[in-house]
Amino acid sequence: MAPPVTEDPTSNAQPDPSVHRALGLTDDEADEIARILGRPGNQLELAMYSVMWSEHCSYKSSRVHLKRLPSEAPHVLVGPGEGAGVVDVGDGIAAAFRIESHNHPSAIEPYEGAATGVGGILRDVFSMGARPIALMDPLRFGPLDDPRSRWIAEGVVSGVSGYGNSVGVPTVGGETIFDETYKGNPLVNVFCLGVLPQDRLALARASGTGNLTVLFGSSTGRDGIGGASVLASASFDDEADDSDKRPSVQVGDPFEEKRLIEACLEILEAGLVVGIQDLGAAGITGAASETSSKGGVGMDLHLSEVHVREAGMEPFEIMISESQERMLAIIEPAKLDQLVAICEKWEISASVIGTVTGSGRFRVLDRPDGDVLADIPADSLDDAAPLYHRPMAEPADHADALADTAETLPAPANATADLVGLVADPSWVYSQYDHQLFLNTVEGPGGDAAVLRLKDPRTGASTGRGLGLTTDGNHRWCALDPRAGTAAVVAESVMNLACVGAEPLGLVNCLNFGNPEHPEVMWQLSESVDGMAEACDALGVPVIGGNVSLYNESNGSNIDPSPVVGMVGLIAELDRRPPGLALVPNTTLILLGGPGTSLSGSAWAWSQGHRRGAPPAVDLAAHAVVADFVRSMVASGRLLSVHDLAGGFGPAIAEMVASSDVGATVDLPPPASGPRPPSHVTLFAENPSAVLCAVDPDDAAAFHQTAADAGVPSRTVGAAGGTHLRIDHVVDIPVTELRAAWRAALPDALGSGTLQ
């Protein structure tokens, strides 16, 4: 970044255009800043605008589309725009949750990129007054045969575990996907869930002229300078030297974060703050300007009062550093001593760095009553950010690609080998994480969804209810058709929650896409938003927050569109553990809903190099009926095992067998109508609207009648038991062999992930 200049902020001198361009601002944006200010911005002001008007902070390319997402429901207490969305879960208790991305930092420094992603999402949640109780990590890397991708994967997993385990918040689930599209540009999305008493809810609002602006937590350093604007708009290639980007990656301290959590919750419980916000993207600039803008007030900040960890830091460095583990609070002067005392108790530094004013101006001074270094309208960094209607263009061959189905693929020479190649035990990843902290975890990683006990956040007493949570994405479906694919992802999340008996309360999204300056990418984003909106409307799931990550490209290639959703649901009565994937011997296997009928977009078709056709078509009304039925059957205790078919019939039963060490003999079910397709189609085709479940044989007939009464198609497809997995005449493998291959897939590949 260019060295700072100290010109008078009211000067009309013409600035060097190389300054704003180096900061990532366009000429038009610099002109707009000059119009807002009535003069050209100085370098400090331009640096502040550059981070606040970046894609990461302003969503300038996506805001016009995000407005189409449904975000309201009677139980939604806080929707998009705050640190986290918040929903009412009854008895005066609320749940706060959020998902964020740390993709670009993790491509440069995998450990620190992932670790600080965890730290940031934790602060988003506890800044609302919620104690974080669970993390999830949807991760996507390049192929396992690529050494750098393995190195990134190992570093990211280590970063998630190193931070989450140390700070004391369990990681209870997620995804780990390996695909060529993420080579050089991994996706590291992190989800956090917290619970709070509703009367402790805090918002990022400044108010009250004369109130104090207090910075507490870690000192401010040079790490993470420009992280939001530099890395979120960066692309990568295999030959590039990324060393110049490394200073933009923040460095985290999980032990400081643990103290910060406790101090912050104690401060909020004592009712000491008017408003509060964590320091994430854009650092002090982001937190101070956003609280000012939302509160409709002004603010004066004094740089001399900011506790820094390095001598000689320039004003722009202090203002845009994204050093971790910091919070900004607005408090009344009379409550300062109490806040400072709590910080001292937890060995947290605290400094009064400014005051709230009624001027409507956001000013940066070198010291109290000192020189004014920046003077801008308080709402211009936030509300006045540019809003781009970027060109959109459907790919010219999209219609032809949709029509090129994978049903033309020949049957595999060895369906058993192909099936084994599609399943992998994720426990190598989640074994690195502590998922039993707080003793809340009823269902941990590896199933369709995680389940936590819902406890009173003040007393710790059980409420008798539970929370289900899941994160899901499918780049294969969305690459074929972003709208239909994203709708199917939302449907899959609803079904995953149903498999643990949870009714969905809300959804947060992480929209990972390529370069928004490419019209096809913007078309993908717009279509994906519409698909999410349609599914959420039909399934009654409000979108209460999210994140957009753009410029995910490497070597000139955009990643496949990769929207990831995190969903939380309520289990009204948690009186037993959900059935889970594991098979119970001597049970009857029943398919609810129909099998998949198209190979397009399936993991098997992808493995054969066929990446065209249409993703699974989801009848959202019918999907809701099946999900409701599955949820009720889980609650009744009649299901002894259950697993959704979003990964296909064959992979579903293979995972159930491998995870339980119990064999099964099953028949491939016929379609609901029409001729029976080739066996490999039924084996590998994917359908998020169907589940495979196990019931007691004595209950099978009655179960079918219950399903029929609910309008849910059901069919007995086999039985659990024995020493082999046998699927018609196409698959036959000993359980020991399947289980060994399933267990070894990731450890064998990732155990030697040394960078080459």
Helices and strands as residue ranges (DSSP letters): H 17-22, H 27-37, H 43-52, H 55-58, H 63-66, E 76-78, E 85-90, E 93-101, H 103-108, H 110-126, E 131-141, H 147-167, E 171-178, G 180-182, E 187-197, G 198-200, E 212-217, I 227-231, G 242-248, H 254-269, E 273-278, H 283-295, E 298-302, G 303-305, H 315-320, E 326-331, G 333-335, H 336-345, E 349-357, E 361-365, E 372-377, H 398-403, G 406-408, H 415-422, H 427-430, G 437-439, E 441-443, E 450-455, E 462-473, H 475-480, H 482-498, E 503-512, H 519-539, E 543-549, E 553-554, E 557-558, E 562-571, E 588-592, H 603-607, H 620-636, E 641-644, H 649-660, E 664-666, H 679-684, E 691-695, G 697-699, H 700-709, E 714-720, E 724-727, E 731-734, H 735-750
